[in-house]
Amino acid sequence: MTKNTVPDQLPRCVPCRLAAIGAVVLLSAGGFAYTAGWLTPQRLSAPRIVNTLQAVAGQPHPGYRRNHAKGLCVEGYFDSNGQGERVSRAVVFAPGRTPVTGRFAVPGGNPSAPDTSSPVRSLALLFQLKDGEQWRTGMNSTPVFAVHTPEQFYQQLLAATPDPATGKPDPARLKAFYAANPETQPFQTWVKAHPPSSSLANAAYYGINAFRFTNQAGDTRAVRWAMVPETPYAPITDAQKAEKNFLAADLDERLQSGPLRWHLILTVAHPGDPTDDATLQWPSDRENIDAGTLVIERSTSQENGACRDINFDPTIVPAGIAPSDDPLLAARSAAYALSFKRRTREETLHPEVHQTPTTHGERS
């Protein structure tokens, strides 16, 4: 072929091209099938995780999330001070205000569970950026996760599945799981040393998983973040331990006196800090950047609030933020998507499941 030969002028093999296109489509479809677990029934898949979450809940709860089923919606904004631009070019970190829709919740698949059913509180947020992008994040009130792989999470769910005879998890199975998985120790140690907060408003919420932030100069760093409250922490009281639904009522009462605020703290990793293991904290001397203030102005029931139909997939991020190599992120994304698909279908078939309650505690 001479210098001036145009590739498109070469003889074309139409059947070859069609075969190549078909191969690409087949490979793509095969990739989706493999991810879904269709070709390998014994492989861990989103349906197996979500089905097990439903089993742990004890009975079906149509129209609700398969995890974090009990919750309430909140709305407000994020007021960026511009400091986050040092590590990310994401528009959310430019100085100014970004609308936020969020959801407070407690873990578990039972929307009527007591607030004390778990020592963990959760906060999910959707930042609606002015350029049309979104940043979605799901955070817990612990800085580490109990497990570091989807397989471990699945095994933990199996260990926590209620015994049909008692309706409760078998303590021996849970003990055996923790003994076989020493990676759970940091989480257990942290929870034992930090009693649950007395309010959703005075808890810190941690992103837990690492993400990769890239700034305008093209520099990429691993980052974790936390929402740190301005409201001083206070542990749960004995009186609250006897109540089933105190968290939503407490939040409503506090909001009647004015908005609630948290500071978004970005923790920047050093080279070599683990980005693929959510059970490990980074050393305490890492740089912390106060990137701005989350302001929550109002709360509503999840039955008809703005958060009800949001899938808080943590891998939906704007330019300047990207998922890390943490294997939990892809698993969370797949499980959230399937849970969203199931519950929205159930809502369509049975709209009565989300009738507005008189109080948050009755159905949230």
C-alpha positions in Angstrom: 0.0 0.0 0.0 1.4 3.4 -1.0 1.4 6.5 1.2 -1.6 7.9 -0.5 -3.7 4.8 -0.3 -7.0 5.5 1.6 -7.9 2.6 3.9 -11.6 2.8 2.8 -10.5 2.2 -0.7 -9.3 -1.4 0.1 -11.5 -4.2 -1.0 -14.2 -4.9 1.6 -15.3 -8.3 2.9 -18.9 -7.6 3.8 -19.5 -11.0 5.4 -16.3 -10.6 7.4 -17.4 -7.2 8.7 -20.9 -8.6 9.6 -19.2 -11.5 11.4 -17.0 -9.1 13.3 -20.0 -6.9 14.3 -21.8 -10.0 15.4 -18.9 -11.1 17.5 -18.7 -7.8 19.3 -22.4 -7.9 20.0 -22.1 -11.5 21.2 -19.2 -10.7 23.5 -21.0 -7.7 24.9 -24.2 -9.7 25.6 -22.0 -12.4 27.1 -20.4 -9.9 29.3 -23.8 -8.7 30.6 -24.9 -12.3 31.0 -21.8 -13.2 33.0 -22.2 -10.1 35.2 -25.8 -11.0 35.9 -24.8 -14.6 36.7 -26.9 -16.2 33.9 -24.0 -18.2 32.5 -22.6 -19.3 35.8 -25.4 -20.1 38.2 -23.0 -20.7 41.1 -21.3 -17.4 40.7 -22.2 -14.6 43.1 -24.6 -12.2 41.4 -26.8 -9.3 42.2 -30.0 -11.5 42.3 -28.4 -13.8 44.8 -27.4 -10.9 47.0 -30.7 -9.1 46.8 -32.7 -12.4 47.3 -30.6 -13.0 50.4 -31.3 -9.5 51.7 -35.0 -10.2 51.3 -34.6 -13.5 53.3 -32.8 -11.7 56.1 -35.7 -9.3 56.3 -37.8 -12.2 57.4 -40.8 -11.6 55.1 -41.6 -9.7 51.9 -41.9 -5.9 52.1 -43.0 -5.0 48.5 -42.4 -1.5 47.4 -39.5 -0.9 49.8 -35.7 -1.0 49.4 -34.1 -4.4 50.0 -31.7 -2.8 52.5 -32.1 0.5 54.4 -35.9 0.1 54.0 -36.7 2.3 56.9 -36.0 5.9 56.3 -37.1 9.5 55.5 -36.4 12.0 52.9 -34.6 15.3 53.4 -33.9 18.3 51.2 -31.4 21.2 51.3 -28.2 22.3 49.6 -24.5 22.1 49.6 -22.6 25.3 50.0 -19.1 24.8 48.5 -16.3 27.1 49.7 -14.1 26.2 46.7 -11.4 24.3 48.7 -12.4 21.0 47.1 -11.1 22.2 43.7 -7.6 21.5 45.0 -8.3 17.8 44.4 -11.3 17.6 42.0 -12.5 19.5 39.0 -16.1 18.4 39.7 -18.5 21.3 39.4 -19.9 20.6 42.9 -16.6 21.9 44.4 -16.7 25.3 42.6 -17.7 28.1 45.0 -21.5 28.3 45.2 -24.7 26.4 46.1 -25.8 23.0 44.8 -29.3 21.6 45.5 -29.4 18.3 47.4 -32.0 15.6 47.9 -31.2 13.0 50.6 -32.4 10.2 52.7 -31.7 9.1 56.3 -32.1 5.4 57.1 -31.2 2.5 59.3 -29.9 -0.8 57.8 -32.1 -3.8 57.2 -34.9 -4.7 54.9 -37.8 -4.2 57.3 -39.4 -0.8 57.0 -41.1 -1.2 60.4 -38.0 -2.3 62.3 -37.1 -0.4 65.6 -34.6 2.4 65.2 -32.4 0.4 67.7 -32.3 -2.7 65.4 -28.8 -1.6 64.2 -26.1 0.6 65.7 -25.6 2.2 62.3 -27.3 5.2 60.8 -27.1 6.0 57.1 -27.3 9.1 54.9 -27.6 9.0 51.1 -27.4 12.2 49.0 -28.0 13.3 45.4 -26.2 16.5 44.4 -27.9 18.1 41.3 -25.0 19.9 39.7 -25.7 23.0 37.6 -24.2 21.5 34.5 -26.7 18.6 34.6 -24.4 16.1 36.2 -25.2 14.3 39.4 -23.2 13.1 42.3 -24.8 10.3 44.3 -23.4 8.9 47.5 -24.4 6.5 50.3 -22.7 6.9 53.6 -22.8 5.1 57.0 -22.1 6.3 60.5 -19.0 4.1 60.8 -15.7 4.9 59.1 -15.1 1.3 58.1 -17.3 -1.5 56.6 -17.6 -4.9 58.1 -16.3 -6.8 55.1 -14.1 -6.0 52.1 -15.4 -8.2 49.3 -18.9 -8.9 47.9 -18.4 -12.6 48.7 -17.8 -11.8 52.3 -20.9 -9.6 52.4 -22.9 -12.5 51.0 -21.6 -14.9 53.5 -22.4 -12.4 56.3 -25.9 -12.2 55.0 -26.2 -16.0 55.0 -25.0 -16.1 58.6 -27.5 -13.5 59.6 -30.5 -15.2 57.9 -33.2 -15.9 60.6 -33.6 -19.5 61.8 -37.1 -20.6 60.8 -37.5 -22.1 64.3 -36.8 -18.9 66.2 -37.2 -16.1 63.7 -33.8 -14.8 64.7 -30.2 -15.3 63.5 -28.3 -18.2 65.0 -25.6 -16.7 67.2 -23.4 -19.7 66.6 -23.4 -19.1 62.8 -22.6 -15.4 63.2 -19.8 -16.2 65.7 -18.4 -18.7 63.2 -18.5 -16.2 60.4 -16.7 -13.5 62.4 -14.1 -16.1 63.5 -13.5 -17.1 59.9 -13.2 -13.5 58.7 -10.9 -11.5 60.9 -11.1 -8.6 58.5 -14.4 -7.8 60.3 -12.5 -7.0 63.5 -11.9 -3.2 62.9 -15.7 -2.7 62.3 -16.6 -4.6 65.5 -14.0 -2.8 67.5 -15.2 0.6 66.3 -18.9 -0.1 67.0 -18.1 -1.3 70.5 -16.2 1.8 71.3 -18.8 4.2 69.7 -22.3 4.0 71.0 -25.0 4.9 68.5 -25.9 8.6 68.3 -29.0 9.9 70.0 -30.0 11.7 66.8 -29.6 11.6 63.0 -28.5 15.2 63.3 -25.4 14.6 65.6 -23.9 11.6 63.7 -21.0 11.8 61.3 -21.5 9.9 58.0 -18.6 8.3 56.1 -18.3 7.5 52.4 -16.2 4.4 53.5 -15.2 3.5 49.9 -12.2 5.2 48.2 -12.7 7.2 45.0 -10.3 8.8 42.6 -10.4 12.6 42.4 -8.8 14.5 39.5 -8.3 18.3 39.5 -8.0 20.8 36.7 -4.2 20.2 36.4 -4.8 16.4 35.8 -3.5 15.3 39.2 -5.3 12.2 40.5 -5.5 11.3 44.2 -7.4 8.7 46.1 -10.0 10.3 48.4 -12.5 9.3 51.1 -15.0 11.7 52.6 -17.2 12.3 55.6 -20.1 14.5 56.6 -19.2 15.9 60.1 -22.0 17.5 62.0 -22.0 20.9 63.6 -24.4 19.4 66.2 -22.3 17.9 69.0 -22.4 14.1 69.2 -24.4 12.6 72.1 -24.9 8.8 72.6 -28.3 7.2 72.6 -30.2 7.4 75.9 -31.8 4.7 77.9 -35.2 6.2 77.2 -34.6 6.1 73.5 -33.5 2.5 73.6 -37.1 1.7 74.7 -38.6 3.7 71.8 -39.3 2.2 68.3 -39.4 5.4 66.2 -37.5 8.2 67.8 -35.1 9.2 65.1 -37.6 10.7 62.6 -39.5 12.6 65.4 -36.2 14.0 66.8 -35.1 15.2 63.4 -38.4 16.9 62.7 -38.3 18.6 66.1 -34.7 19.9 65.4 -35.6 21.2 62.0 -38.4 23.2 63.4 -35.7 25.3 65.1 -33.8 25.8 61.8 -31.6 24.0 59.3 -29.0 21.4 60.3 -25.4 21.5 59.0 -22.6 19.1 58.3 -19.1 19.8 56.9 -17.9 17.8 53.9 -14.4 16.6 54.9 -12.3 15.2 52.1 -9.4 12.9 53.3 -6.6 12.6 50.8 -4.6 9.4 50.6 -0.9 9.0 50.4 0.6 6.7 47.8 0.3 3.1 49.0 -2.8 3.7 51.2 -5.3 0.9 50.5 -8.1 1.9 48.1 -9.6 -1.6 47.6 -10.4 -2.5 51.2 -13.2 -0.7 53.0 -12.4 -2.5 56.3 -9.2 -0.4 56.7 -8.9 3.2 57.8 -6.1 5.4 56.5 -3.6 6.8 59.0 -5.0 9.8 61.0 -2.3 12.2 59.8 -3.7 12.3 56.2 -4.7 15.7 54.8 -8.3 16.7 55.5 -10.0 19.4 53.4 -13.1 21.1 54.5 -14.9 21.5 51.1 -18.1 23.2 52.3 -21.3 22.8 54.2 -24.3 20.5 53.7 -27.4 22.2 54.9 -30.6 20.2 55.5 -33.7 22.4 55.6 -36.7 20.0 55.7 -37.7 16.4 56.0 -40.6 14.5 54.6 -42.0 10.9 54.7 -40.3 8.6 52.3 -43.8 7.5 51.2 -44.2 10.7 49.1 -40.9 12.5 49.5 -38.5 13.4 46.7 -36.0 10.7 47.7 -38.5 7.8 47.3 -37.8 7.0 43.7 -34.0 7.7 43.7 -31.5 4.9 43.3 -28.5 6.2 45.4 -26.0 4.3 43.3 -22.6 5.4 44.6 -20.9 4.9 41.2 -23.0 7.8 39.6 -20.4 10.5 39.9 -19.5 13.7 38.0 -16.4 14.4 35.9 -13.5 14.8 38.3 -14.6 11.9 40.5 -14.3 8.2 39.6 -14.7 4.9 41.4 -11.6 3.2 42.8 -10.7 -0.4 42.6 -12.8 -1.2 45.7 -14.8 -4.4 44.7 -17.7 -3.4 46.8 -18.6 -0.4 44.6 -19.5 -2.5 41.5 -21.4 -4.9 43.7 -23.3 -2.1 45.4 -24.2 -0.6 42.0 -25.6 -3.9 40.7 -27.6 -4.7 43.8 -29.0 -1.2 44.1 -30.1 -1.3 40.4 -31.9 -4.6 40.9 -33.5 -3.5 44.2 -34.7 -0.3 42.4 -36.2 -2.3 39.5 -38.1 -4.7 41.9 -39.5 -2.1 44.2 -40.6 0.3 41.5 -42.4 -2.5 39.7 -44.1 -3.4 43.0 -45.1 0.2 43.6 -46.8 0.2 40.1 -48.6 -3.0 40.8 -49.6 -2.1 44.4 -49.7 1.7 44.8 -51.3 1.3 48.2 -48.0 0.3 49.8 -46.9 3.9 49.8 -49.9 5.6 51.2 -48.8 8.6 53.3 -48.7 7.8 57.0 -49.7 10.2 59.7 -46.2 10.1 61.2 -42.8 9.0 59.9 -42.7 6.2 62.4 -45.7 4.3 61.2 -44.3 3.3 57.8 -41.0 5.0 57.2 
